[in-house]
């Protein structure tokens, strides 16, 4: 089985994840993360989980101020993403990448609508009418979660096309006497003009031919179906099974799967946050179940494989020196959702005795959490982004209120039951090996019998 996985299954998977496109997406999506975290802090302050505190902050005027910081950071994550993806592609090709990132921002904005409309209900609730329309503006909704798929497409296309121009030498080359910073500003002129012209033509085709924009069309025909596809049992399997499956063979599954799924999960987060702000966070109103919070707080909490139950066993019940020592080393990192010490130190990687709970525990938590939200036992997560290092229970409280914190505690207790029989068996194996090493060898025993004084 191990040979089949390593020789037949993993090579094509790794070939795919190491393509230029996937690499650019994975690396490019790292650039929005600091601003998402910063925005998340102000989001928590502006939409405080405790209603009385939130009402007080709004009353004294601090709530809207905090949300302004969130809107300017978390709220434009697609803009950071489109820059990062194009930048990563061109940088990996060995060219100056900043102009490509800025060009990707220009193209992303060109393809967006330049009007904002307000639709209000009239006497007949089945009819609507446009109350007002403002032109010549940028709708920030398309710079956030709604624009993530467009950001990925634009970032990849701009990165590829800009690199093509650089390779072919279609640039303005100034004499060597011209300062390098001045010459660099002209390097992007020809590829920039060509790419902007093509983007403008695409905008015109969609506007004049279909009375829409490329961004709106992609959102309706590609992003929305993809978000719904992730927001179901298939999405649970992808975020709960694939990371630990890859981790078992020593491949950083969370990074690979997260790099591909994060744009969609963050878009689901953004939709839930909009509903939460409007006081309409229900499944009937279109709230999503599988979001970034679903993955971070109920699939990878305490580390890939939800290993807190294993760590507690190692710390409290283990008899082998190896398990007890690693338990003491891992308990603090586990509180902050870091478990590499036991992934490679115990190890969990390529360990057949611990493979079953390592792979099944996230699946149990994922499908159980999906079920309780689908049945209305706990509400959908509110869309707030919590840094993945936030300790359990606290993170559950932020994304799901007291119900989320309580359910997260139940899932953590469940991990203890899942890991216990397998951890106990492995502990006996390690203990037997340690005791065997401590016994004198046959040669030593023979010498001792010949010369008891020694």
N, C-alpha and C positions, 0 to 999 in steps of 0.2 A: 504493500500500500504506500509506504514511504517513498519507494523508488518510483512508483507510478505518479505520485503527486509531484515529486521533484523533477522527473524527467519528461512527463507528458503534460501535466496540468499547469504547473507554475511557469514554465518558459513562455507560453503564449500570453499568460496574464501579465508577466513582468515586461514582455515586449510591448504590450499595449500601454501599461502605465508609464513606460519610459519613452513613449513617443513624444515628439516635440509639443504637440497640442496638449496632451495631458500634463506634461511637465510644466508647461507655461501656466496652465490653469492652477495646478497645485502651488507653484511658487507665487503666482500672481495673487492668489486668494490670501496669501499671508499679509499682504500690504494693508488690507482693510482691518485686520484683526485689532491692532492697537486702538484704532479710532472707534471700532465697535465696542471694545471694552470700556473706553472712556465714555462713550455715549451711553453705555449700559448703566454706568454709575449715575449719570445725571437722569437717566430714565427712571431708575429706582427712586431717586429723590423727587422727580416730577410726578411720578405715578406711584406714590408710596403704597406698599401692600396693606398698610393699616389705614382704613378709610378715615378715621378721625384725624390722623396726622396729615393725610392728603388734603382733607378739607381745610385744615388750619393753614397749610402751606399755600393753598390757593387763595385763601382769605387775605393773607398778608402779601400776596403777589409774588411769592417766590416760586410757586409751581410753574407758571408760564416761563419764568426766567430759566429754570432748570431745563425745561423742555426745549428752549431755544438752543442750548448747547447740544442736546441730544439730536435735534433735527439737523444740526450742522455737522454732525459726526456720524452717528449711527444711521441717520436719515439719508445719507448720500453714499452708502457703502458701495453701490454699483459704480459710482464714479471713481472711487478708489480702485475697485476691481478692474475696470476697463483699462485704467492706467497701468496697474500692476501686471496684467496678463500681457499686454503689448510690450511693456518694458522688459519682462522676463524673457519673452521670445527673442527680442532683438539683442538683448544683453548676451544670451546664450549663443547667439550667432557671431558674437565678437565685435559688435558695433556700438557706437554711442547710443544709448537706449532712451535717454530722457526725451528727445524730440519725438520719438515714436509713441511714448506714453502720452505726451501732450496732444499729439495728433489724434490718438484714439479718443481722448476726451472730446475733441472738436467733432469728430465723426459721430460719436454717441449722441451729442446734443443736436447735430444736424438732423438725425433720423427721428427725433422726438417731435411730438406736437408742440406748436407754439401758441396754443390757446388753452385757457382754463374755463370750463363751463360750470355753471351751477344749475342743477336740475331740481325742481321742487314740485311737489304734488299739488294738484288743483282739486276742484270739487269732486271730480270722478277719480277715485283712488287708482283706477286702472290706467289712467292717462297721466302723462307728465309733460311739462313744458320747461323750456330753458328760460330761467329768470334773468341771467346775465351772462355775458361772455367777455373775457379779457384776452386780447391778442398781444403778441410780442413778449411773452413771458416764458419761463422755464418751470414746468410743473415738477416739483421735487418728488412727487410720487414715483416718477420714472427714473429717478436717481437712486432710489432705494430698492426694496425687495422686488417691486414690480418690474424693474429693469435689469435683473440679474442675468437672465438668459441672453438678452441683447448685449449686455456688457461682455459676456463670454464670447459671443460670436464676433462682435466688433473687435475686441482685444486680439483674438486669434487672427482675424483677417488683416487687420492693420499691421500686426507684428509680422505676418508672413509677407505681405506685399511690400512693406517698408524694407525688410531684409532683402527681398528680390531686387529692388532698386539699388540697394547698396552693393550687392554682389555683381550686378551688371554694370556698375559704375555710372549709372544715370544720375549724377549729382553735379553741382557747380563746384569746380575746383579752383580756388584762388591761389595766387603766387605764394611761395614760401615766406615772403616778406610780410604777408598779412598776419596779424596776431592770431594765434590758434583759436581763441574764443570767438573772434569775428568770423573766421573761416568756418567754424563749426555751425554757426547760425545759418550759413548759406547752404550747408550740406543737405539739410532737410527741405530746401525750397522746392526742388523739382518733385521728389516723391510726395511731399506734402500737398503740392498743388494738384497732382494727378489724383491722389486718394480723396481729397476734399471734393474735387470735381465729380468723381464717380459717386461719392456719397450724396452729393447734391442731386445728381441725376436720379438716383434711387429714390430720394425723397420726393422728387417731382413726379416720378412714375406712380408711386403709391398715392400721392395727393391728388393728382389730376385724373389718374385712371381708376382709382378705387375709393377716393374720398376718405382716405385714412392715412396712417403713417406706418412705416415698417415696424416701429416699436409696438404699436397697438396691435398690428397684425400678428407679430411673433408672440405677443403675450396671449392673444386669444387662441392661436392655433398650435403653439408649441409649449409655451411655459405653463399655461393653465392645465393642459392635459398631463404634463410631466409632474406638476405639483400634485395633482390628484392621483397619479400613478404611485408616487412615493407615499401618499397619505392613505395607505391600506396595508393589508397583510404582506404584499410584496415589498413595500418599503420597510416593514418591520424586519423581514428576513435579511434584506440588504444591510441595514445598519446594525443588526444584532448578530448575524451569523458570519458574514464575510470578514469583518475585522478580526475576530478571534480565530477564525479558520486560517487566515493568513499568518496571524501571530504564532500559531502552533508550529509553523514551519520556519519561524524566525524572521518573517517579513513584517514590517511595521504596518499592520493592517489598518489601524485607525487613521494613519496619515493618508494611505492610498484611498480608502473608501471615503474618508472625510473630504479629501480634495475634490472628489467627484460629486458627492452628495451635498456638501455644505451650501453651494449656491441655492439649491432647491429648498433645503431645510431652512435656510435664513429667509427665503421668500415666504415660506409657510409661517415662519415666526412673524414676519412683517404684517401678513394678513391678519393673524390673530391679534397682534398689537393694535391694529386699526380698529378691530371690533371691540377690543377691551376698552380703548379710549372712548368709543361711542356707547359703551354700556350694552353691547350686543354680542358678547362672547358666548355663543352657543353653537352647537353643531347645525342646528336648523338655519342659522344665519351664515353658514359657510365656514365655520372655524375648522382648523385642521387638527388632527390628532398627532401625526408624526411630524414633529418640528425639530429644530436644533436642540431645544430644551429636552425633548423626548429622548434624543440620543445622548446628550451630555449628562443629564440628571437621572436617567433610568436605564441606560444601556452601558455606558462606560464609567459610571460613578464608581469611585474607589479604584479605577483603573480598568483596562480592557479585561473582560471576563468577570467583572464585578467580584474581585478577589478578597473583599473584606472578610467574608466568612472563613476563607482559608487562612488569612492572617490572624484572625482571632484564635482559631484552632492552634496555629503554630505558637502563639504567644501563651495560651492558657493550658492546652491539653497535650501538646507534643512532648515526646520523651527523648527523641533524638537530638543530639547537639546541633546538627545542621539546621533542623527546623526551628528549634528554640532560638538560636542565634539570629537567623534570618527574620524571625517574627519580631524580635526586638528592633532590628534595623529597619523593617518595613512599616511598622505601625504608624509612624509619623508621616512618611510620604503617602501612605494610603489615605490618610485623612484629607490630603490635598489631591487625591485621584492620580497618584503616581505609583506604578507598581513594577517598573523595570527591574528593581532588585530581585524580585522573586520570579519574574518572567525568565531571566537568564541565570539567576543564582540558585533557585531551588532545584532544577528549573521547571517551568511550565512548558517551555519550548521543547517539542519532540518528546514529551513525557506521556506515554500511553496511559499510565495509571490516573493521571489528572486530566486527560483530554476530555472525558465525558462531562464533568461539571464545568470545566473551563468553557466549553462550547455551548452547553445547554443552559447555563445560568442566565446569560443575557437574553436568550430566546424566551425563557420562562418569564423573565421580567418584562420583556418587550410585549409579548402577547397578552400577559395579564394586565399590564398598564393600558394597552390598547382597548382591552375588553371593558375595564372599569370606566374609561372615558366614553366609549361607545354606548355603554348602558346608562350613562348619566350619573354614575356613583360619585365621580369626581369631575370637576369642570375641565374643559380644555385648557392647556397652558396659555398664559396671558401674553406670550410673545416677547417678554423681557429676556434680553440676552444676559446670561450669567457666565463670567469667566470659568473655564473648565476646571480651574484649580480651586474653585469655591467648595468648601467642605459640604458633605451631605447634610441633609435636614435643613441647613441654612439655604442651600440652593433650591431645595424642594419648596420651602416657604416662599421664596421670592417668585418662583415661576408658577406656583399653583396654590398659594395660600396655605392655610392649615391642613386642608385636605391633601395637597401635594406633599407637604412635609410628612404627614402621617403615613401616606401610602409609600413614600420613599423609605421610611423606617421599616415598614412591613417587608418591602423587597430586600432590604439589607439583612433582616433577620432570615429571610428565605435563603439567602446565600449560605448561611451557616449550615442549614439542613442539606443543601445541595452538595456542599464540599465535604461534609463531615465523614461519611463512610470511606470516601476515596482518600482523603487526607490521612485518616487513621491507618489505612492499609499502607500508604506510602511511608508514613512515619515508622511503621514496624519494619519495613524493608530497610530504611536508613539506619534504624537502631540495630538491626541484625548485622548490617555491614560494619557499623562502628564497633560493635562488640567483637566481631570477627577480627577486625584489625587490631583490637586490643589484646587478643589471645596470642600467646607465644607460638611461633612457627614450630613445625615438626622437628626441624634441625635444632632449634633452641631447646626444645623439650628433651631431646636425646642427650645434648651436652649437659643439661642440668641433672639428668639421671646419672650420668657417668661421674660428675663431680658436684655433689650436693653442696659443697662448701661455697661454690660460686653462685 
